[in-house]
Amino acid sequence: MNTRSIGPFTVSALALGCMNLSHAYGTPPDAQQGERVLLAALDEGVTLFDTAALYGFGANETLVGRVLKPHRNRFTLASKGGMAGVTGDDGAVRRVIDGRPEAVRRNCEDSLRRLQTDVIDLYYLHRWDKKVPIEDSVGAMSDLVRAGKVRAIGLSEVSAATLRRAHAVHPISAVQTEYSLWTRNPEIAVLQACRELGAAFVAFSPVARGFLCDALHDVATLADKDIRKAMPRFSPENYAANLKLLPAYKALAAEAGCTPAQLALAWLLQKAPHIVPIPGTTRVDHLREDLGAGAVKLEPGLLARLEALINQDTVSGNRYSDQSRGEVDTEEFPDTPAR
């Protein structure tokens, strides 16, 4: 498999986002299926595995730690803190964004225990807690590096300005943000800032949460706890408009000699050498399909038609609800009206 650089690490050009195995898209697969996907990824040459304290409120880290501990020297391990499940007085566990230094340190210690490792290779601040100066949160993460508990630092869903502030405190090795044909916000400023600072850009949801796989045709089939149900692009009205883009998109995939999912990933791989997509899946066959994108080469003319077909002006609906948009720090294109 081709490789790319993240800070001091050389990793596979396509990594595995592990979230789907425990979190977000309805009922997750059982532990045995999750184990099969993780081990298949390792066997196929994936050398970057991405998880977080938030995913399954620790369940994902526990799964990754149990399954991959015997192979720890074969891959780069990434996790995230600053957003985790917190048990309230009523006994319910809720997602809490907390970037205070003591919370960041506590999250890291909890993650190390669940992951069954002495050190996390790449540790992200999952969200910038806007009540806490970014310098304070990154300062705590820098302390973790000095303590030998973390090797490199990353940020998730931050603007170019915030990235530069953080980088002044400690070198930032990676920024992780949603990026795909239908979410182009990183092109405003963050991609260039990463390039200038020598940081990798890690693209999550690279196949548009299933849309660019041609895998979801009726949002009424989404499970009650599927996070897409709260995303404006997946509302019945917006999604019906977005589905009209798929026939032409599938025709371009056929012209390129690949599947729709591979087309989305190949586009990202060809955008810039510092981009590392992290598709997630619950199925081994889909994993192998995704990894096949590394062999797809897209001609400039096809790339131009692809970008003209699906972009911030042709997609209906915003990527996040108003509440969720308030929790991120990324540059955003103007609101996209329904069509």
N, C-alpha and C positions, 0 to 999 in steps of 0.2 A: 504493500500500500504506500502511496505517496505520503510525504510527511510535511509538517509545517512547524513553526516555532511559536512557543508561548513562553516568554521570559527565558529561563534557563533550560526549558524542556523542549525536546523534539517529540512531537506527537503525530499520530495518524491524522491525515488531512480531514477525514470524517470521524467524528467522535460519537459517543453514545450519551444522549440525555436520558437519565434513568428515571425521571419523574413519573412517566406513564406507568411504571411498574407498581406504583403505590399511591397514585394521587391524580386528581384533576378531571379525568375523563370518564366519570361513572365508576362502576365497580371494577377495581383493579384485578389483574389475574392472580391466581393463587401463587404461593411462594415457589412451587416447583416450576411453574411456567416462567416466573421471573428469573429463576436460577438458570433455566435453559437459555434464555435470551442473553444474560450476562456472560455465560461461558461460551456461547456461540460467537458473541462479539469479540471476545478475547482470542478465540481460535481463528477468527477471520482477520485478525491483525489490528483491531481497534486498540489504541494505547492511551486513550483519554476517556475517563468515565466521570460524568458530572452528576452530582446529587446535591442535596441541601437539607438542612435541619427541618425546614418547613414540610418537605414532601412526606405525606402520611404522618405528620407530626413525629418524625423520627423513624418511622417504619422503613423508609427507603434506605436511609443510611444503615440501619440494622441489616437489611437484606444485602446491600452491597458489601458491607463488612464481613458478614458470614460467608458469602459465596466467594469473594475475591481475595480474602486474607491469605490463602495459600499461594496466591500468585502475585503478591504485592510488589515484587521487584520487576514485574513485566509491564506496568502501566503507570500513568500519571493520574493521581486522584484529585478531583476538584470537589469542593463542597462550599456551602454558603452559611453565613450567620447574619445576625442583625434582624432577622424575621423568623419567628419560630412559633410553635404552639405553646401557649401558656394556660395553665389550669386556673380557672377563676374560683371564687368563693363558693359558687354553686356546683363545682365539680366538672363543669364543661371546659373543654379545651378550645381555645380560640386563637386565631392568627394575630400576632402582635408584632408590630415594627418597633424595634428598640435598639438604637445605635449608641446608647451610652457605653463607655468603655467597659464597665463591669458586666453589662449584658453581652457584649461581644466576646469577652473572655469566657464567660459562662457558656455561651453557645458553643464556642470552640472546644472547651473541655468536654461538653456533652457529646459533640460530634466525634471527637477522638475516641471516646469510649464506645459509641455505637459502631464506628467504623473499624474498631479493633486494630488501630494503628497508632504509632508514636508520633507521626507527623502527617499533616495534610499538605500535599504538594502545592496546590493553588486554592487559596481561601478567599472567597468573595464576600463583600458586604452586599447582601441580597437586595436591600433597598436602603437608600439614604434616608435616615430618620431626620426630617427637616427641623426637628426641635433640637437637634444636636449638631454643632458645627462638624462638617465633614472632616476637618483636621483632627478633631478629637477621636472620632471613630477610627480613622486610618492610623492615628497615633497608637491606639490600642492594638490594632492589627500589626503594626510595626514592632510593638513589644512582643507579640507572639512569634514573629520571625526571629527576633533576638533570643527568645527563649527556646528556639529549636522546635516549636510545635507547628509552625507553618513555614513553607519554603518561599512562597511568592504570594503576592496580594492582587486581588482583582476587585472590580466594582460591577454592579449590575444596574441597568436602567438609569444611567446618569447622563447629564449633558456634557458637552465639551468643556464648558467653564468649570463645572464641578470636578471633572477628570483632571484638569490642570491644577486646581487647588489641591486635590489629593496627591497628585504626583509630586508636588513641591514638598510634601511631608515624607513620602516614601515612594520609590518607583512602583508604578502600577503596571503589572505584567499583562493584564487582560481586562477588557470591558465586555460584559455579556448583556446583550439586548436583543429583543425580537427583531428579526430581519428576514424578509423574504420578498418575492415579487410584489406581494400585496401589502407589505409593511416596509416602506422605504425611508422611514424617518432617519435612520442612521446616516443617510446620504446628505442630510442637511449640514452636519458638522462633525459628528463623532468619529466617523470612519477616517476622516482626514486628521483629526486630532490624535487618534491612535497611531496612524502612520507616522506623524511627526514625533511622537513620544516613544516610538518603538514598542507599543503595546499591541498585542493581538486583539482581534475583534471576534468574539465567540457569538455565533448567530443561533439563538434559540427559536423554536417554532419555524424552522426553515421551509417546511412544506405547508405553512399557513394553517396549522392545527387540523390537518387532514384535507382541507379544501383542494390543495394542489396535487393531492394523490388521486383525485377523482373518486374519493372514498365515501363522501357524505353528500347525499342528494336530498335528504328530507330532514330538516332540523327537528321535526316532531318526534323523531326516533331517539333523540338525545336523552340520556338518563337524567333523572331529576337533579342529581348532584354534579352533573357535568358542568364545568366552569364556563363552557362556551354559551350556555343558556343566558348568561348575564352579559355577554359581549354583543355590542350593537351590530356587528357584521353578521352575526348569526341569528338575528331576529328574522322572523318569517319574511317580512317585506324586503329587507336588505339582502338576505341570502338568495331569495328568488331572483333578484337583479344580478347578484354575483354569479349565479349558476349560468347565466347567459354568456359568460366569458369562457366557460369550459370547452365548448365544441372547438373553437378556434385554438385554444390552448392545447387540447389533445391532438389536433392536427399538426401543430408545431412539434410536439413530442414524437409523433409518428415520422415526421420529416427528419428529425434528428436521430431516429433509430433507437429511441429509449422510451421508458415509461413516463407518465406524467410526474411521478415523484422524483425520478432521476433527473428530469429536465429542471425541476426547481433547484435541486442540489447542485447540479452541474453549473447552473447560472451563478450561484453563489461562489463556487470554487473558482470560476473564471473572472469574477468581479475584481478580486485583489488577492495577492498571495498571503496577506496577513489575516484573512478571514478563515475561521474554523467553524463549520456548521456542526450542530449537535442534534441531529434528528433523534426522536425517541420512537419506540415501538414496543408492542407487547408480543410480537410474533417473529419467529426466527426467519420465516420466508420474506417478510417485509424488511427485516434487518439486512439480509443479503441483497435484496433489491436496492435498498438505499446505498449500500456500499458499492454497488455497481456503477453509481454515478461518477466515481472517480475515473472511469475509463471513457466517459462521454466527452467529446470535444464539439463545441458549438461554433459555427461559423459566424463572423461578425454580422452578416446580413440577418441571420436568424435571431441573433441576440437583439438586434435593433427592433425587429418585429415583435419579439417577446416582450421587451420593455415597453413598447408602445401599446401593447394589448392589455397588460396588467400593471397598474401603477396607482399612485395615490389619487389620481384624477378619474380613474375608471372603476375603482372599487367603491361599493356603497357601504356606508357606515364606518364609524370609528372603531379602532381596535379594542378600546377599553371603555367601560362605563365612566360617567363623570367622577364617581367616587374613586375608582381605580386609577384614573388619569391623575387625580390629585396626589396619589402615592408615588408616582414616578417623577423623574427629574429630566426626562428626555426632551429634546426639541421635537415639536410636533408640527405637521402640516396643518393648515386650516381645516376646520371641521368638514367632513365629507357628507354632503346631503344625500338622502335616499333618492333613488332614481325611479 
